């Protein structure tokens, strides 16, 4: 399904041919907020904004119009471990998109005026999160769990760090981190692979590789904590969670299955059926698992009436405890596996998600497992493995709790 190529400068390319009118392509860079130095917190995300503000040959308007003029869309995101510029466009416009990627990633000039203007935009983004406790609490919970470590910092930075950003700081961060050998170009669309290789070589071969990413500071110490904050909101917002498996650990797929069973995308999850359907205590109730290169985090989030917070928490703990005290029966396990496999298959039909997913996998593992391989791995998960994983991650004594009241 996937074709790959590695260029002499270390740039990696992965492509999935789809005979579709629309194409999807992204440039993923192995650097994120946890790689920032002291004094530049929020820089990786800030560059995601200002990278579109002008290059040596284009002004901001021409960057934004380059794909938009032919019906395409240009976008970007930043996580704690990577930065991505990606686009959707007509398949005939592959060359236009790749040339634009190379221009903004390697030739952005970061005008002083635009940097000052964009500071206000990012500050408004920070303030918008403060007005949305249902989103802010996720960042605050990771800061609680990873207290004292770079990975715990908010991706956006804070008001003080954003205010002090300068053009020289931006240029220094880019010089240190934006090298082809830390990048993957991921593509899903209607283009022959040999033609795609030639286009990428045309626009990216001239850039030299750089040093490997410096070793990240691994969070070594975790102590469960309970923190309650007064946010003066109508609803109570709560997260209960624990550190979990990183990208390299074998049981991450088993944990994903348990998270899906507990509070995944389906309406028939254990938490949704118990807390929302049976008791009517919450509108939003979900579980999530985020793996990183050297750690991971598993969380349950809910929003409810403040009077029901303790009740909801106790029901969450009950469901978590049941996962490591009661082995899943054959029928339950078969149903959970079928649901997960079905969701994966449907998700793969979203080609933008597929492009980002295979690119991220190639960036981390230098390979992509086919859906058939993943189905086989899911099928091999045993009740005994799930019990062990549940005890590792959902043990009530290991949980941290953050409560907004």
WOWO-V252043 format. One record per backbone hydrogen bond with DSSP energy under -0.5 kcal/mol. NH is the residue of the N-H (numbers start at 0). CO is the residue of the C=O. E is the energy in kcal/mol with one decimal. If there is no record, write none. Layout:
BEGIN
NH_CO_E + NH_CO_E
END
This chain:
BEGIN
2_14_-2.6 + 4_12_-2.1 + 6_10_-2.8 + 9_6_-2.5 + 11_182_-1.7 + 12_4_-2.8 + 13_184_-2.5 + 14_2_-2.6 + 15_186_-2.1 + 16_0_-0.6 + 17_188_-1.5 + 19_17_-2.5 + 22_88_-3.8 + 23_187_-2.5 + 24_86_-2.3 + 25_185_-2.4 + 26_84_-3.3 + 27_25_-0.6 + 27_183_-3.0 + 28_82_-3.5 + 29_181_-2.7 + 30_28_-2.3 + 32_78_-1.6 + 33_79_-1.9 + 34_31_-1.7 + 35_32_-1.3 + 39_36_-2.1 + 42_39_-2.1 + 44_154_-0.5 + 45_41_-2.2 + 46_42_-2.5 + 47_43_-1.1 + 48_44_-0.9 + 48_45_-0.8 + 49_45_-2.2 + 50_46_-2.0 + 51_48_-1.1 + 52_49_-1.6 + 54_57_-3.0 + 55_106_-1.2 + 59_52_-0.7 + 62_58_-1.8 + 63_59_-2.4 + 64_60_-1.9 + 65_61_-1.2 + 66_62_-0.5 + 67_63_-0.9 + 68_64_-2.6 + 69_66_-1.3 + 70_67_-1.9 + 71_66_-3.0 + 72_87_-2.7 + 74_85_-2.9 + 76_83_-2.1 + 78_81_-3.1 + 82_28_-2.1 + 83_76_-2.6 + 84_26_-2.1 + 85_74_-2.3 + 86_24_-2.8 + 87_72_-2.1 + 88_22_-2.1 + 90_20_-2.8 + 92_89_-2.5 + 93_90_-1.1 + 96_92_-2.1 + 97_93_-2.7 + 98_94_-2.4 + 99_95_-1.6 + 100_96_-2.4 + 101_97_-2.2 + 102_98_-1.9 + 103_99_-2.6 + 104_100_-2.3 + 105_101_-2.1 + 106_102_-1.8 + 107_103_-0.5 + 108_53_-2.1 + 109_53_-0.8 + 114_110_-2.3 + 115_111_-2.3 + 116_112_-1.9 + 117_113_-2.7 + 118_114_-1.5 + 119_115_-0.9 + 119_116_-0.5 + 120_116_-1.1 + 121_117_-2.6 + 122_118_-2.5 + 123_119_-2.0 + 124_120_-1.9 + 125_121_-2.5 + 126_122_-2.3 + 127_123_-2.3 + 128_124_-1.6 + 129_125_-1.6 + 130_126_-1.3 + 131_128_-1.6 + 134_131_-1.9 + 135_128_-0.5 + 135_131_-2.5 + 136_132_-1.9 + 137_134_-1.1 + 138_134_-0.9 + 139_135_-2.3 + 140_136_-2.1 + 141_137_-1.9 + 142_138_-1.9 + 143_139_-1.7 + 144_140_-2.7 + 145_141_-2.7 + 146_143_-0.9 + 148_145_-2.3 + 151_148_-1.8 + 152_149_-1.5 + 156_153_-1.3 + 161_157_-2.4 + 162_158_-2.4 + 163_159_-1.3 + 164_161_-1.4 + 169_165_-2.1 + 170_166_-2.7 + 171_167_-2.2 + 172_168_-2.1 + 173_169_-2.2 + 174_170_-2.7 + 175_171_-1.7 + 176_172_-1.2 + 177_173_-2.6 + 178_176_-1.5 + 179_207_-0.6 + 181_178_-2.0 + 182_179_-2.1 + 183_27_-2.1 + 184_11_-3.0 + 185_25_-2.7 + 185_183_-0.6 + 186_13_-2.1 + 187_23_-2.8 + 188_15_-1.6 + 189_19_-0.5 + 190_188_-1.4 + 195_191_-2.2 + 196_192_-2.7 + 197_193_-1.8 + 198_194_-2.2 + 199_195_-2.6 + 200_196_-2.5 + 201_197_-2.1 + 202_198_-1.7 + 203_199_-2.2 + 204_200_-1.7 + 206_203_-1.4 + 217_215_-0.8 + 219_217_-0.7 + 226_400_-2.8 + 228_402_-3.2 + 230_228_-0.8 + 235_303_-3.7 + 236_403_-1.8 + 237_301_-2.4 + 238_401_-2.2 + 239_299_-2.2 + 240_399_-2.3 + 241_297_-2.1 + 243_295_-2.3 + 246_291_-2.7 + 248_245_-1.2 + 251_248_-1.5 + 252_249_-0.7 + 254_250_-2.2 + 255_251_-2.1 + 256_252_-1.9 + 257_253_-2.0 + 258_254_-2.7 + 259_255_-2.2 + 260_256_-2.2 + 261_257_-2.6 + 262_258_-3.1 + 263_259_-1.7 + 268_265_-0.8 + 269_260_-2.2 + 270_261_-2.6 + 272_268_-2.7 + 273_269_-2.0 + 274_270_-2.7 + 275_270_-0.7 + 275_271_-1.0 + 276_271_-2.6 + 277_272_-1.9 + 278_273_-1.3 + 279_275_-0.8 + 280_274_-2.9 + 281_274_-0.5 + 282_302_-0.8 + 283_302_-0.5 + 284_282_-0.6 + 285_300_-2.4 + 286_262_-2.9 + 287_298_-2.6 + 289_296_-2.7 + 290_288_-0.5 + 291_294_-3.3 + 296_289_-1.9 + 297_241_-2.8 + 298_287_-2.7 + 299_239_-2.1 + 300_285_-2.9 + 301_237_-2.1 + 302_283_-1.6 + 303_235_-2.6 + 304_280_-0.6 + 305_233_-0.5 + 307_304_-2.4 + 308_305_-1.1 + 311_307_-2.8 + 312_308_-2.5 + 313_309_-2.3 + 314_310_-2.1 + 315_311_-2.4 + 316_312_-2.5 + 317_313_-2.0 + 318_314_-2.1 + 319_315_-2.5 + 320_316_-2.9 + 321_317_-1.9 + 322_318_-0.9 + 322_319_-0.8 + 323_319_-0.7 + 323_320_-1.0 + 324_320_-1.1 + 325_321_-1.9 + 332_328_-2.8 + 333_329_-2.3 + 334_330_-2.3 + 335_331_-2.4 + 336_332_-2.5 + 337_333_-2.3 + 338_334_-2.3 + 339_335_-2.0 + 340_336_-2.7 + 341_337_-2.3 + 342_338_-2.3 + 343_339_-2.2 + 344_340_-2.2 + 345_341_-2.3 + 346_342_-2.5 + 347_343_-1.8 + 348_345_-1.2 + 349_346_-1.7 + 350_348_-1.0 + 353_349_-2.4 + 354_350_-2.5 + 355_351_-2.3 + 356_352_-2.5 + 357_353_-2.7 + 358_354_-1.8 + 359_355_-2.2 + 360_356_-2.2 + 361_357_-2.3 + 362_358_-2.0 + 363_359_-2.0 + 364_360_-3.3 + 365_360_-0.6 + 365_361_-1.2 + 366_360_-0.7 + 373_369_-2.2 + 374_370_-2.9 + 375_371_-2.0 + 376_372_-2.3 + 377_373_-2.6 + 378_374_-2.4 + 379_375_-1.4 + 380_377_-1.4 + 385_381_-2.0 + 386_382_-2.0 + 387_383_-1.9 + 388_384_-2.7 + 389_385_-2.7 + 390_386_-2.2 + 391_387_-2.3 + 392_388_-2.4 + 393_389_-2.7 + 394_390_-0.7 + 397_394_-2.0 + 398_395_-1.2 + 399_240_-3.3 + 400_224_-2.8 + 401_238_-2.6 + 402_226_-2.6 + 403_236_-3.6 + 404_228_-3.1 + 404_402_-0.6
END
